[in-house]
Amino acid sequence: MPAETALQLSQAPACYLHRGIDCIELFDYPLTAMTELRELYTGLQRNGYRKLGFHSPMPRTHAFQDDGVACFYLHDDANQRRLSFELLEHTLQHARQWQADYVVTHLTYGRTDTKDFGHERLAAAACQRFAELSRYYEIPINVEFAAYTRAFNQTSQFIDAITRHNELALCIDTGHTMLGANLNERDYFADIRAMAPYTRSMHLWNTTGNGPEHIPLHPTQDPETGWIDIEQTLQIVLAENPDVTIVFEYPVADVTPEIQAGYDWIRQIIDAYPFNK
């Protein structure tokens, strides 16, 4: 069994290594896996994966044994908010040890976020703390957009919260953006266009809005049949930031021909930029 397969199967419940365009992003491995994971990462570096991201929580601490979600920054309970900042700081400590290029964190988590009107105050306080931690650990922080929180789901709210701090930028997640647009009856591409100027990284996966999430990309996914138009999405974002970090947010132990076709498809789109040449 390949080392990566064994590592992922032996560590429940998350332990996700996500490949990207010349990068990988690590999410929710336990401390006990770090030595083995570093050996795996060294091998991936030799194969051209030069950039490294940590997705909070990474690694998981003994203080938090949930299923990977660690973003209670908009929770009514101050203790829950404090826990999230502790988990983020723990992530930043390890990211600095690994010389990671960035850290990504969610800001919202619909099921536990406040239902009152204190959401914008809590979001502003969270982003101020993100910026302070980013400066201290000298690692940029990308805030992932998700629109599942009733009181805080507009792109303008996220943009207003992060643009007060040079250390912060957005991470566009294609699946979350599409599902959020459907939930809130908004235009997906309007949200993408609004966020693109403030975006530093992207999580790519596909969905038709019906069925499992985080479906691997493939060039046969036709927008006419309900799939996200990934090519148009990339065109919009690359026009604003051609150096955006691209992550395929679906863990892959075995790169099958089908998975490789998805990787190659995205590489071809990026290599064709600028698209009017």
PAZAPA-4460 file (N, C-alpha, C; in steps of 0.05 Angstrom, whole numbers, plus 32768, in hexadecimal, padded with zeros to 4 digits):
% residues 277
    n_x    n_y    n_z   ca_x   ca_y   ca_z    c_x    c_y    c_z   seq   type   mol
   8011   7FE8   8000   8000   8000   8000   8012   8019   8000     1      M     A
   800C   802C   7FEE   801D   8045   7FEE   801C   8052   8009     2      P     A
   8032   8061   8010   8034   806D   802A   801D   8081   802F     3      A     A
   8016   8090   801A   8000   80A4   801E   7FE6   8096   8025     4      E     A
   7FE0   807F   8017   7FC8   8071   801C   7FC7   8067   8038     5      T     A
   7FDD   805B   8041   7FDE   8050   805C   7FDA   8066   8071     6      A     A
   7FE7   807D   806C   7FE5   8093   807F   7FC9   809D   8081     7      L     A
   7FBB   80A0   806B   7FA0   80AB   806C   7F8D   8097   8078     8      Q     A
   7F90   807E   8072   7F7D   806A   807D   7F81   8065   809A     9      L     A
   7F99   806A   80A4   7F9F   8064   80C0   7F97   807A   80D3    10      S     A
   7F91   8092   80C9   7F8B   80A9   80DA   7F6F   80B3   80D5    11      Q     A
   7F5D   80AE   80E8   7F42   80B7   80E5   7F3E   80D1   80F5    12      A     A
   7F2B   80E3   80EE   7F19   80DF   80D8   7F1F   80EF   80BF    13      P     A
   7F32   8103   80C0   7F36   8113   80A8   7F51   810D   809B    14      A     A
   7F66   811A   80A3   7F81   8114   8098   7F82   8118   807A    15      C     A
   7F7E   8130   8071   7F7C   8134   8054   7F95   8142   804A    16      Y     A
   7FA1   8135   8036   7FB7   8141   8026   7FAB   8148   800B    17      L     A
   7FAA   8162   8005   7F9E   816B   7FEC   7FB4   8174   7FD9    18      H     A
   7FB6   8168   7FC2   7FC9   8172   7FAE   7FBE   818B   7FA1    19      R     A
   7FD0   8199   7F93   7FC8   81B1   7F84   7FDB   81B5   7F6D    20      G     A
   7FDA   81CC   7F62   7FED   81D3   7F4C   8007   81DB   7F5A    21      I     A
   801A   81C9   7F5A   8035   81CC   7F66   8033   81D1   7F84    22      D     A
   801E   81C8   7F91   801C   81CD   7FAD   800C   81B6   7FBA    23      C     A
   800E   81B4   7FD4   7FFC   81A3   7FE3   7FF2   81B2   7FFC    24      I     A
   7FDB   81A9   8005   7FCF   81B6   801D   7FC8   819F   8031    25      E     A
   7FD0   81A3   804A   7FCC   818E   805E   7FB6   8197   8072    26      L     A
   7FA5   8183   8079   7F8E   818A   808B   7F89   8173   809F    27      F     A
   7F89   817A   80B8   7F7E   816A   80CD   7F8B   814E   80D0    28      D     A
   7FA6   814E   80D0   7FB4   8136   80D8   7FBA   8138   80F6    29      Y     A
   7FBB   8121   8104   7FC2   8121   8120   7FE0   8125   8124    30      P     A
   7FE8   812E   813B   8004   8132   8141   8015   8119   813D    31      L     A
   8008   8102   8142   8017   80E8   8140   801F   80E2   8123    32      T     A
   8013   80EF   8110   8019   80EA   80F4   802E   80FC   80E8    33      A     A
   8038   8110   80F7   8048   8125   80EB   8062   811B   80DF    34      M     A
   806F   8109   80ED   8089   80FF   80E3   8085   80F0   80C8    35      T     A
   8072   80DF   80C8   806C   80D0   80AF   8063   80E3   8099    36      E     A
   8053   80F6   80A0   8049   8109   808D   8060   811A   8081    37      L     A
   8073   8122   8091   8089   8131   8087   8099   8121   8072    38      R     A
   809D   8107   8077   80AA   80F6   8064   809B   80F5   804A    39      E     A
   8081   80F3   804B   8070   80F4   8033   8073   810E   8025    40      L     A
   8072   8124   8034   8075   813E   8027   8090   8142   801A    41      Y     A
   80A5   8137   8025   80BF   8139   8019   80BF   812B   7FFE    42      T     A
   80B2   8114   7FFC   80B0   8107   7FE2   80A0   8117   7FCE    43      G     A
   808A   8123   7FD7   807A   8133   7FC5   8089   814C   7FBB    44      L     A
   809A   8157   7FCD   80AB   816E   7FC4   80BD   8166   7FAD    45      Q     A
   80C8   814E   7FAE   80D9   8145   7F99   80CA   8142   7F7E    46      R     A
   80AF   813F   7F80   809F   813C   7F69   8092   8156   7F60    47      N     A
   809C   816C   7F6A   8094   8186   7F60   8080   8196   7F70    48      G     A
   8078   818B   7F87   8065   8199   7F99   8075   81AB   7FAB    49      Y     A
   8078   81C5   7FA3   808A   81D7   7FB0   807D   81E8   7FC5    50      R     A
   8063   81EE   7FC2   8055   8200   7FD5   8045   81EF   7FE9    51      K     A
   8044   81F9   8002   8037   81EA   8017   8023   81FB   8026    52      L     A
   800B   81F1   802A   7FF7   81FF   803A   7FED   81EE   8051    53      G     A
   7FE7   81FA   8067   7FDA   81ED   807D   7FBE   81F7   8080    54      F     A
   7FAB   81E4   8081   7F8F   81EB   8085   7F88   81E5   80A2    55      H     A
   7F81   81FA   80B1   7F7B   81F7   80CD   7F62   81E6   80D1    56      S     A
   7F62   81D3   80E4   7F78   81CC   80F7   7F8C   81B9   80EA    57      P     A
   7FA6   81BF   80EE   7FBB   81AE   80E3   7FD5   81B3   80F4    58      M     A
   7FDD   819F   8104   7FD0   8186   810A   7FBA   8189   811F    59      P     A
   7FAB   8174   8122   7F96   8175   8137   7FA2   8172   8153    60      R     A
   7F97   8181   8165   7FA1   8180   8181   7F90   816D   8191    61      T     A
   7F9A   8166   81A9   7F8B   8155   81BB   7F72   8163   81C6    62      H     A
   7F73   817E   81C4   7F5D   818E   81D0   7F45   818F   81BD    63      A     A
   7F48   8185   81A5   7F32   8187   8192   7F30   816E   8182    64      F     A
   7F1A   815F   8186   7F17   8145   8179   7EFE   8144   8168    65      Q     A
   7EF6   815A   815D   7EDF   815A   814B   7EE8   814F   8130    66      D     A
   7ED7   8151   811B   7EDD   8144   8102   7EEC   8157   80EF    67      D     A
   7EFB   8169   80F9   7F0C   817A   80E8   7F03   8197   80E8    68      G     A
   7EEA   819C   80EE   7EE0   81B8   80EE   7EEA   81C6   8107    69      V     A
   7EF5   81DD   8104   7F01   81EB   811C   7EFC   8209   811B    70      A     A
   7EE7   8211   810D   7EE3   822E   8108   7ECA   8237   8117    71      C     A
   7ECE   823E   8130   7EB8   8248   8141   7EBC   8266   8147    72      F     A
   7EC8   8274   8133   7ECE   8290   8138   7EB6   82A2   813B    73      Y     A
   7E9F   8299   8130   7E86   82A8   8133   7E73   829C   8147    74      L     A
   7E7D   828A   8157   7E6C   827D   816B   7E65   8291   8182    75      H     A
   7E4D   828D   818D   7E45   829F   81A3   7E56   829A   81BC    76      D     A
   7E61   8282   81BF   7E70   827B   81D7   7E8D   8283   81D4    77      D     A
   7E96   8295   81E5   7EB2   829F   81E4   7EC6   8288   81E7    78      A     A
   7EBF   8274   81F6   7ED2   825D   81F9   7ED6   824E   81DF    79      N     A
   7EC0   824B   81D0   7EC3   823E   81B6   7ED4   824F   81A3    80      Q     A
   7ED0   8269   81A4   7EE0   827B   8193   7EFD   8279   819B    81      R     A
   7F02   8278   81B5   7F1E   8276   81BE   7F2B   825C   81B5    82      R     A
   7F1C   8246   81B5   7F26   822D   81AC   7F2F   822E   818F    83      L     A
   7F1F   823B   817E   7F26   823D   8162   7F40   824C   815E    84      S     A
   7F43   8262   816D   7F5C   8271   816A   7F74   8261   8174    85      F     A
   7F70   8251   8189   7F86   823F   8192   7F8D   822B   817D    86      E     A
   7F79   821F   8170   7F7E   820C   815B   7F8C   8219   8143    87      L     A
   7F84   8231   813C   7F91   823F   8126   7FAE   8245   812D    88      L     A
   7FB3   824E   8146   7FCF   8254   814E   7FE0   823B   814E    89      E     A
   7FD4   8225   8157   7FE3   820B   8156   7FEA   8204   8139    90      H     A
   7FD7   8209   8127   7FDC   8204   810B   7FF3   8216   8101    91      T     A
   7FF3   822F   8108   8008   8242   80FF   8023   823A   810A    92      L     A
   8024   8230   8123   803D   8228   812F   804A   8211   811E    93      Q     A
   803A   81FE   8117   8044   81E7   8107   8049   81F0   80EA    94      H     A
   8039   8202   80E0   803D   820B   80C4   8058   821A   80C3    95      A     A
   805F   8229   80D7   8079   8237   80D8   8090   8222   80D9    96      R     A
   808D   820D   80E9   80A1   81F9   80EB   80A6   81EB   80D0    97      Q     A
   8090   81E8   80C1   8092   81DB   80A7   8099   81EE   8091    98      W     A
   809C   8208   8097   80A0   821D   8083   808A   821D   806E    99      Q     A
   8072   821B   8078   805B   821C   8066   8058   8237   805A   100      A     A
   804C   8239   8043   8048   8252   8035   8030   8261   803E   101      D     A
   801C   8253   8048   8004   8261   8051   7FF4   824E   8063   102      Y     A
   7FE0   825A   8071   7FCC   824B   8080   7FB1   8254   8077   103      V     A
   7F9F   8241   8075   7F83   8248   806F   7F71   8240   8086   104      V     A
   7F5D   8251   808B   7F49   824B   809F   7F2E   8253   8096   105      T     A
   7F1A   8245   809E   7EFE   824F   809B   7EFA   8265   80AF   106      H     A
   7EE7   8276   80A9   7EDE   828B   80BC   7EC3   8284   80C7   107      L     A
   7EB2   8278   80B7   7E97   8271   80BF   7E92   8253   80C0   108      T     A
   7E7E   824B   80CF   7E75   822F   80D0   7E58   8230   80D7   109      Y     A
   7E47   822D   80C3   7E2A   8233   80C5   7E1C   8228   80DD   110      G     A
   7E22   820F   80E4   7E13   8201   80F9   7E18   820D   8115   111      R     A
   7E2E   821A   811A   7E34   8224   8135   7E38   8243   8136   112      T     A
   7E36   8250   811F   7E39   826E   811F   7E22   827C   812D   113      D     A
   7E28   8294   8137   7E13   82A3   8145   7DFB   82A8   8133   114      T     A
   7DE4   82A8   813F   7DCB   82AE   8130   7DC2   82CB   8135   115      K     A
   7DD1   82D9   8146   7DC8   82F5   814B   7DD6   8308   8138   116      D     A
   7DD7   8321   8140   7DE3   8336   812F   7DFF   833E   8137   117      F     A
   7E0D   832C   8145   7E29   8332   814C   7E3D   8326   8139   118      G     A
   7E34   831B   8123   7E45   830C   8111   7E5B   831E   8105   119      H     A
   7E55   8336   80FC   7E69   8346   80EF   7E7E   834F   8104   120      E     A
   7E76   8355   811C   7E89   835C   8131   7E9C   8344   8136   121      R     A
   7E91   832C   8139   7EA1   8315   813E   7EB4   830F   8126   122      L     A
   7EAA   8312   810E   7EBB   830E   80F6   7ED2   8322   80F5   123      A     A
   7ECC   833B   80FB   7EE1   834F   80FB   7EF6   8349   8111   124      A     A
   7EED   8341   8128   7F00   833A   813E   7F10   8321   8136   125      A     A
   7F04   830E   8129   7F13   82F6   8121   7F28   82FD   810C   126      A     A
   7F21   830D   80F9   7F35   8314   80E4   7F4B   8325   80EF   127      C     A
   7F45   8336   8102   7F5B   8345   810F   7F6E   8332   811D   128      Q     A
   7F63   831E   812B   7F74   830A   8138   7F84   82FA   8124   129      R     A
   7F77   82F2   810D   7F85   82E4   80F8   7F9D   82F4   80EF   130      F     A
   7F99   830E   80EB   7FAF   831E   80E1   7FC6   8320   80F5   131      A     A
   7FBF   8322   810F   7FD3   8323   8124   7FE4   8309   8124   132      E     A
   7FD6   82F3   8122   7FE4   82D9   8122   7FF5   82D6   8109   133      L     A
   7FEA   82DF   80F3   7FF9   82DD   80DA   8013   82ED   80DC   134      S     A
   8012   8305   80E7   802A   8315   80EA   803E   8308   80FD   135      R     A
   8034   82FD   8113   8045   82F1   8127   8054   82D9   811B   136      Y     A
   8045   82C8   810D   8051   82AF   8103   805C   82B2   80E6   137      Y     A
   8058   82CA   80DB   8063   82D1   80C0   8059   82BD   80AB   138      E     A
   803F   82B7   80AC   8033   82A5   8099   8019   82B2   8090   139      I     A
   8014   82B6   8077   7FFA   82C1   806D   7FE3   82AE   8075   140      P     A
   7FCC   82BA   8079   7FB4   82AA   807F   7F9F   82B0   806A   141      I     A
   7F94   829B   805E   7F7F   829D   804B   7F65   8294   8058   142      N     A
   7F50   82A4   8056   7F36   829F   8063   7F24   8293   804E   143      V     A
   7F1B   827A   8053   7F0A   826C   8040   7EEE   8276   8040   144      E     A
   7EE3   827B   8028   7EC7   8284   8026   7EB4   826C   8027   145      F     A
   7EA0   826F   8038   7E8A   825C   8038   7E71   826B   8040   146      A     A
   7E5A   8266   8033   7E43   8277   8036   7E2C   8268   8043   147      A     A
   7E32   8259   8058   7E1D   8249   8065   7E12   8256   807F   148      Y     A
   7E1E   826C   8087   7E15   8279   809F   7E00   828E   8098   149      T     A
   7DE9   828C   80A6   7DD2   829D   809F   7DD9   82BB   80A1   150      R     A
   7DE7   82C2   80B5   7DEC   82DF   80BA   7E06   82E9   80AD   151      A     A
   7E16   82D7   80A2   7E30   82E0   8098   7E37   82CE   8080   152      F     A
   7E2C   82D5   8069   7E31   82C4   8051   7E36   82D3   8037   153      N     A
   7E37   82EE   8039   7E3B   82FE   8021   7E59   8301   801C   154      Q     A
   7E60   8301   8002   7E7C   8306   7FFB   7E85   8321   8005   155      T     A
   7E74   8335   8005   7E7B   8350   800F   7E83   834F   802C   156      S     A
   7E76   833E   803C   7E7D   833C   8058   7E99   8330   805C   157      Q     A
   7E9F   831B   804D   7EB9   830F   804F   7ECF   8323   8045   158      F     A
   7EC9   8330   802F   7EDD   8343   8024   7EE2   835A   8037   159      I     A
   7ECD   8365   8043   7ED0   837A   8056   7EE1   8371   806E   160      D     A
   7EDD   8359   8077   7EEB   834F   808F   7F08   834B   808A   161      A     A
   7F10   8341   8072   7F2C   833A   806D   7F3C   8351   8061   162      I     A
   7F2F   8364   8053   7F3F   8379   8046   7F49   838E   8059   163      T     A
   7F41   838D   8072   7F4D   839F   8086   7F69   8397   808E   164      R     A
   7F72   837F   8085   7F8B   8374   808E   7F9B   836A   8076   165      H     A
   7FB3   8374   8072   7FC4   836C   805C   7FCC   834F   805D   166      N     A
   7FCC   8343   8075   7FD5   8328   8079   7FC1   8313   806F   167      E     A
   7FA8   831C   806A   7F92   830A   8064   7F8A   830C   8047   168      L     A
   7F80   82F6   803D   7F74   82F4   8023   7F5E   82DF   8023   169      A     A
   7F50   82DB   800D   7F3C   82C7   800C   7F46   82AD   7FFF   170      L     A
   7F39   8298   8007   7F3B   827E   7FF9   7F20   8278   7FED   171      C     A
   7F1E   8277   7FD3   7F05   8270   7FC6   7F03   8251   7FC4   172      I     A
   7EEE   8246   7FCE   7EE8   822A   7FCC   7ED1   8227   7FB8   173      D     A
   7ED6   821A   7FA1   7EC2   821A   7F8C   7EA8   820D   7F94   174      T     A
   7EAB   81F6   7FA2   7E93   81E8   7FAA   7E83   81F7   7FBF   175      G     A
   7E91   8201   7FD3   7E82   8211   7FE8   7E75   822A   7FDC   176      H     A
   7E83   8236   7FC8   7E78   824E   7FBC   7E5E   8247   7FAC   177      T     A
   7E5F   8231   7F9E   7E47   8229   7F8E   7E30   8221   7FA1   178      M     A
   7E36   8211   7FB5   7E21   8209   7FC7   7E15   8221   7FD7   179      L     A
   7E27   8233   7FDE   7E1E   824B   7FEC   7E0D   825D   7FDB   180      G     A
   7E15   825F   7FC1   7E05   826F   7FAE   7DE9   8263   7FAB   181      A     A
   7DE8   8249   7FA9   7DCE   823B   7FA6   7DBD   8240   7FBF   182      N     A
   7DCA   823D   7FD6   7DBB   8240   7FF0   7DAF   825B   7FF3   183      L     A
   7DBF   8270   7FEB   7DB7   828B   7FEF   7DAC   8299   7FD6   184      N     A
   7DA7   8289   7FC2   7D9A   8292   7FA9   7DAA   82A9   7F9D   185      E     A
   7DC5   82A4   7F9A   7DD7   82B8   7F8E   7DE3   82AC   7F75   186      R     A
   7DF0   82BD   7F65   7DFE   82B5   7F4D   7E1A   82AD   7F55   187      D     A
   7E21   8294   7F4F   7E3C   8289   7F55   7E52   829B   7F4A   188      Y     A
   7E50   82A2   7F31   7E66   82B2   7F24   7E67   82CE   7F2F   189      F     A
   7E51   82D9   7F38   7E52   82F4   7F45   7E62   82F2   7F5E   190      A     A
   7E5F   82DC   7F6D   7E6F   82D9   7F86   7E8C   82D5   7F7F   191      D     A
   7E92   82C5   7F6A   7EAE   82C1   7F62   7EBB   82DB   7F59   192      I     A
   7EAD   82EB   7F49   7EB8   8304   7F40   7EBD   8317   7F57   193      R     A
   7EAB   8317   7F6A   7EAF   8329   7F81   7EC7   8322   7F91   194      A     A
   7ECC   8308   7F95   7EE2   82FF   7FA6   7EFD   82FE   7F98   195      M     A
   7EFD   82FB   7F7E   7F16   82F6   7F6F   7F2C   830A   7F75   196      A     A
   7F27   8324   7F77   7F3D   8337   7F7C   7F4B   8333   7F98   197      P     A
   7F3D   8325   7FA9   7F47   8322   7FC5   7F50   8305   7FCB   198      Y     A
   7F53   82F5   7FB6   7F57   82D9   7FB9   7F74   82D1   7FB6   199      T     A
   7F7F   82C1   7FC8   7F9A   82B8   7FC7   7F9D   829A   7FC3   200      R     A
   7F87   828B   7FC9   7F88   826E   7FC4   7F6C   8265   7FBD   201      S     A
   7F6B   824D   7FB1   7F52   8241   7FA8   7F51   8223   7FAF   202      M     A
   7F3A   821A   7FB8   7F34   81FE   7FBB   7F22   81F6   7FA4   203      H     A
   7F2B   81E4   7F94   7F1B   81DB   7F7D   7F0F   81BF   7F82   204      L     A
   7EF5   81BD   7F7F   7EE7   81A4   7F7D   7ECD   81AA   7F6F   205      W     A
   7EBE   8195   7F68   7EA6   819A   7F58   7E8E   818D   7F65   206      N     A
   7E77   8198   7F5E   7E5D   818E   7F68   7E47   8197   7F55   207      T     A
   7E32   8188   7F54   7E1A   8191   7F46   7E05   819B   7F5B   208      T     A
   7E0D   819B   7F74   7DFB   81A3   7F89   7DE9   818C   7F93   209      G     A
   7DEC   8175   7F87   7DDC   815D   7F8F   7DEF   8146   7F92   210      N     A
   7DF1   813C   7FAB   7E02   8125   7FAF   7E1B   812C   7FBF   211      G     A
   7E30   811C   7FBD   7E48   8120   7FCE   7E57   8139   7FC6   212      P     A
   7E64   8144   7FDA   7E75   815C   7FD6   7E91   8153   7FCF   213      E     A
   7EA1   8167   7FC8   7EBE   8163   7FC2   7EC2   814E   7FAD   214      H     A
   7EB4   8150   7F97   7EB7   813E   7F80   7ED0   8146   7F70   215      I     A
   7EE2   8133   7F6A   7EFA   813A   7F5B   7EF3   8145   7F40   216      P     A
   7F04   8157   7F37   7F00   8165   7F1D   7F05   8152   7F06   217      L     A
   7EF7   8156   7EF0   7EFC   8147   7ED7   7EF2   8158   7EC0   218      H     A
   7F00   8158   7EAA   7EF8   8169   7E93   7EDD   8163   7E87   219      P     A
   7ED2   814C   7E8D   7EB7   8145   7E83   7EA1   8152   7E93   220      T     A
   7EA7   8160   7EA9   7E92   816C   7EB9   7E87   8185   7EAB   221      Q     A
   7E71   8182   7E9D   7E66   8196   7E8C   7E54   81A9   7E9C   222      D     A
   7E59   81C3   7E9B   7E47   81D6   7EA9   7E2B   81D4   7E9F   223      P     A
   7E26   81CC   7E87   7E0B   81CA   7E7C   7DFB   81B5   7E8B   224      E     A
   7E08   81A2   7E98   7DFA   818D   7EA7   7DFB   8192   7EC5   225      T     A
   7E03   81AA   7ECD   7E01   81B2   7EE9   7E1B   81B4   7EF8   226      G     A
   7E31   81AC   7EEC   7E4B   81AE   7EF9   7E54   81CB   7EFB   227      W     A
   7E64   81D2   7F0E   7E71   81EC   7F10   7E82   81F0   7EF7   228      I     A
   7E81   8208   7EEC   7E92   820F   7ED5   7EAE   8217   7EE1   229      D     A
   7EBF   8203   7EE4   7ED9   8207   7EF0   7EEB   8218   7EDE   230      I     A
   7EE9   8214   7EC4   7EFA   8224   7EB2   7EF4   8242   7EB4   231      E     A
   7EDA   8249   7EB3   7ED3   8265   7EB5   7EDA   8270   7ED1   232      Q     A
   7ED7   8260   7EE5   7EDF   8268   7F00   7EFC   8270   7F01   233      T     A
   7F0D   825F   7EF6   7F2A   8264   7EF6   7F31   827C   7EE6   234      L     A
   7F24   8280   7ECF   7F29   8297   7EBF   7F24   82B1   7ECE   235      Q     A
   7F0F   82B2   7EDE   7F08   82CA   7EED   7F1D   82CF   7F02   236      I     A
   7F25   82BA   7F11   7F38   82BE   7F27   7F54   82C3   7F1D   237      V     A
   7F5D   82B4   7F08   7F78   82B8   7EFE   7F7B   82D4   7EF2   238      L     A
   7F66   82E0   7EE7   7F68   82FB   7EDD   7F6F   830F   7EF3   239      A     A
   7F67   8309   7F0B   7F6D   831A   7F22   7F88   8312   7F30   240      E     A
   7F8E   82F8   7F30   7FA6   82EF   7F3E   7FB0   82D6   7F2F   241      N     A
   7FC2   82D9   7F1B   7FCC   82C2   7F0C   7FDD   82B0   7F1D   242      P     A
   7FE5   82B9   7F35   7FF6   82A8   7F47   7FE6   829B   7F5D   243      D     A
   7FCC   829A   7F5A   7FBB   828E   7F6F   7FC3   8271   7F74   244      V     A
   7FC3   8269   7F8D   7FCA   824D   7F94   7FB1   823C   7F8F   245      T     A
   7FB5   8226   7F7F   7F9F   8215   7F78   7FA2   81FA   7F87   246      I     A
   7F8E   81F2   7F96   7F8D   81D9   7FA5   7F75   81C9   7F9C   247      V     A
   7F7A   81AF   7F96   7F65   819D   7F90   7F5B   8192   7FAB   248      F     A
   7F44   819B   7FB4   7F3C   8194   7FCF   7F2C   817A   7FD0   249      E     A
   7F3A   8165   7FC8   7F30   814A   7FCC   7F48   8138   7FCF   250      Y     A
   7F48   8129   7FE6   7F60   8119   7FEC   7F63   8102   7FD8   251      P     A
   7F7B   80FD   7FCE   7F80   80E8   7FBA   7F98   80D7   7FC3   252      V     A
   7F92   80BE   7FCA   7FA8   80AC   7FD1   7FB4   80A0   7FB8   253      A     A
   7FA4   809C   7FA3   7FAE   8090   7F8A   7FA6   80A2   7F73   254      D     A
   7FB9   80AD   7F65   7FB3   80BF   7F4F   7FAC   80AE   7F37   255      V     A
   7F93   80A8   7F33   7F89   8098   7F1D   7F8A   80A8   7F03   256      T     A
   7F87   809B   7EEC   7F85   80AB   7ED3   7F6E   80BF   7ED3   257      P     A
   7F58   80B9   7EE1   7F41   80CC   7EE2   7F49   80E4   7EF3   258      E     A
   7F56   80E0   7F09   7F5F   80F6   7F1A   7F74   8106   7F0B   259      I     A
   7F87   80F9   7EFE   7F9C   8108   7EEF   7F8F   8118   7ED9   260      Q     A
   7F7A   810F   7ECC   7F6D   811E   7EB7   7F62   8138   7EC2   261      A     A
   7F58   8138   7EDB   7F4F   8150   7EE7   7F66   8163   7EED   262      G     A
   7F7C   8159   7EF8   7F94   8169   7EFC   7F9D   8176   7EE2   263      Y     A
   7F9F   8166   7ECD   7FAA   8170   7EB4   7F97   8185   7EA8   264      D     A
   7F7E   8181   7EAB   7F6A   8194   7EA1   7F6E   81B0   7EAD   265      W     A
   7F71   81B1   7EC7   7F75   81CA   7ED5   7F90   81D6   7ECD   266      I     A
   7FA5   81C5   7ECB   7FBF   81CF   7EC3   7FBE   81DC   7EA8   267      R     A
   7FAF   81D0   7E95   7FAC   81DB   7E7A   7F9E   81F6   7E7B   268      Q     A
   7F8A   81F9   7E8B   7F7C   8212   7E8D   7F8F   8228   7E98   269      I     A
   7F9E   8221   7EAC   7FB0   8235   7EB8   7FC7   823C   7EA4   270      I     A
   7FD1   8228   7E96   7FE6   822D   7E83   7FDD   823E   7E6B   271      D     A
   7FC3   823E   7E67   7FB8   824E   7E51   7FB4   826C   7E58   272      A     A
   7FBA   8273   7E71   7FB6   828F   7E79   7FCE   829F   7E6F   273      Y     A
   7FCB   82B9   7E65   7FB1   82C6   7E63   7FA0   82BB   7E4C   274      P     A
   7F86   82BA   7E50   7F75   82AB   7E3F   7F6F   82B8   7E24   275      F     A
   7F77   82D1   7E21   7F73   82DF   7E07   7F8C   82E0   7DF7   276      N     A
   7FA1   82D0   7DFE   7FBA   82D2   7DEF   7FB8   82C3   7DD4   277      K     A
***
